[in-house]
């Protein structure tokens, strides 16, 4: 998968203690990439933008 140009950022809900962090790149057309910040070469998940929005919204729906 081509990831050239991906701009990675730490997810807003990741902890700041150097532990459980994910990075997200949402600047590529038609996809959102997610990886573990501690193991950047360990694999990347790919979501469509709609699937990513649903994934991010799910915890909000559960908490209601």
ChimeraX attribute file (.defattr): number of C-alpha atoms within 10 A of each C-alpha:
attribute: neighborCount
match mode: 1-to-1
recipient: residues
	/A:1	5
	/A:2	6
	/A:3	10
	/A:4	7
	/A:5	9
	/A:6	14
	/A:7	13
	/A:8	16
	/A:9	13
	/A:10	17
	/A:11	14
	/A:12	11
	/A:13	9
	/A:14	14
	/A:15	12
	/A:16	10
	/A:17	7
	/A:18	9
	/A:19	11
	/A:20	12
	/A:21	18
	/A:22	20
	/A:23	20
	/A:24	22
	/A:25	19
	/A:26	19
	/A:27	13
	/A:28	15
	/A:29	8
	/A:30	11
	/A:31	17
	/A:32	21
	/A:33	21
	/A:34	22
	/A:35	20
	/A:36	18
	/A:37	20
	/A:38	13
	/A:39	10
	/A:40	12
	/A:41	9
	/A:42	9
	/A:43	10
	/A:44	17
	/A:45	11
	/A:46	17
	/A:47	16
	/A:48	14
	/A:49	16
	/A:50	11
	/A:51	13
	/A:52	17
	/A:53	12
	/A:54	12
	/A:55	12
	/A:56	10
	/A:57	11
	/A:58	11
	/A:59	10
	/A:60	9
	/A:61	9
	/A:62	7
	/A:63	6
	/A:64	5
